[in-house]
Amino acid sequence: MAVADSEVRDEIVRQIAQEKSVAPRDVAQALAGDGEDWRKYLPRIRAEATVLYHAGELSFLRKRKLVPPEGLKGIYRLSKPVDAE
């Protein structure tokens, strides 16, 4: 199933509106069809989340701390925009 970039962004925004923070895996699983490998969506989710980050619409979290998406490695979560502490 082909998923447009706008659908990826919409799913990210929808999920972070409902939860305190969300794992990219959760977004990918929501986008994937039955029996489809959700992992293939992870690079697109990160790319679209980065666009939303630069638009001020979400934050990237690693170990509960704000981090920029550039150069980010490992596990991270997405959340509503949060002010830096």
C-alpha positions in Angstrom: 0.0 0.0 0.0 1.4 3.4 -1.0 1.3 6.0 1.7 1.8 9.7 0.9 4.1 11.9 2.9 1.1 13.9 4.1 -0.5 10.7 5.5 2.8 10.0 7.4 2.7 13.5 8.9 -1.0 13.3 9.7 -0.5 10.0 11.5 2.4 11.4 13.6 0.4 14.5 14.5 -2.7 12.4 15.4 -0.7 10.1 17.7 1.2 12.8 19.5 -2.1 14.6 20.1 -3.4 11.5 21.9 -0.4 10.4 23.9 2.3 12.1 26.0 4.9 10.7 23.6 4.9 8.0 20.9 7.5 5.6 19.5 8.1 5.7 15.7 7.3 2.0 15.7 3.7 2.8 16.8 3.3 5.2 13.9 4.8 2.7 11.5 2.5 -0.1 12.7 -0.6 2.2 12.2 0.5 3.0 8.7 1.3 -0.6 7.6 -1.4 -2.7 6.2 -2.2 -6.3 7.3 0.8 -8.5 6.9 2.9 -5.5 5.7 6.4 -4.9 7.2 6.0 -1.8 9.3 9.8 -1.3 9.5 10.0 0.0 6.0 8.1 3.1 7.1 10.7 4.1 9.8 13.0 6.2 7.6 10.0 8.1 6.2 8.6 8.7 9.7 11.9 10.1 10.8 12.1 12.3 7.7 8.6 13.7 8.2 9.1 14.1 11.9 12.2 16.1 11.2 10.1 18.4 9.0 7.5 18.8 11.8 10.3 19.4 14.3 11.7 22.3 12.2 8.1 23.7 11.9 7.9 23.7 15.7 5.1 21.0 15.7 6.9 18.3 17.7 9.9 17.4 19.7 12.4 14.5 19.6 13.1 12.8 23.0 15.9 10.5 23.9 16.0 9.2 27.5 13.3 11.8 28.3 15.5 14.7 27.2 15.0 17.0 24.2 17.4 16.3 21.3 17.6 17.6 17.8 17.0 15.0 15.1 20.2 15.7 13.2 22.8 13.1 14.1 20.3 11.3 16.4 21.1 7.6 16.8 19.3 4.8 18.6 15.9 4.8 20.2 13.9 8.0 20.4 10.3 9.1 20.9 8.2 11.9 19.4 6.1 14.3 21.5 4.2 17.5 21.4 6.6 20.5 21.3 8.3 20.9 24.7 10.3 23.9 25.9 14.0 23.2 26.6 14.8 23.1 30.3 
